[in-house]
Amino acid sequence: MPMLETYPKSINLDRQKLAAAIDALIACGGACTACADACLSEDTVGELTKCIRTNLDCADVCAATARVLSRHTGYDANLSRALLEACVTACKSCGDECGRHAGHHEHCRICADACRSCEQACRDLLTAMG
């Protein structure tokens, strides 16, 4: 939020929701990357292939979305909306997949929680965008 407050021009978005989404995107990307790495260290790694793939996809989508949402000069609402929608989809998919493994792997539970939080923050920002 402090960085958004220093932006010299007006931003056509709710700055609080924008900051919350960017923070959630960064946290989710980190959780997904760490979860993929932890899955690779599990003895049952063969059973976690889909989880690892979804983790990595979600981390990439979150990182790209956070970068784009952090830039406001020449802002394109259509691009931001499309990225947020892709992020909602990636976070839902990853949260569901990690949720299937949460009973056996604590890293998957933590990742699923981060994905669900990020999904909600992205939905909130999409709603605010109209």
QUIZIPE-V727551 format. One record per helix or strand of 2 or more residues. SS is the DSSP state (helix for helix, strand for strand). FROM is the first residue (numbers start at 0). LEN is the number of residues. If there is no record, write none. Layout:
[[SS,FROM,LEN] [SS,FROM,LEN]]
//
This chain:
[[helix,1,4] [helix,14,27] [helix,44,25] [helix,76,25] [helix,105,24]]
//
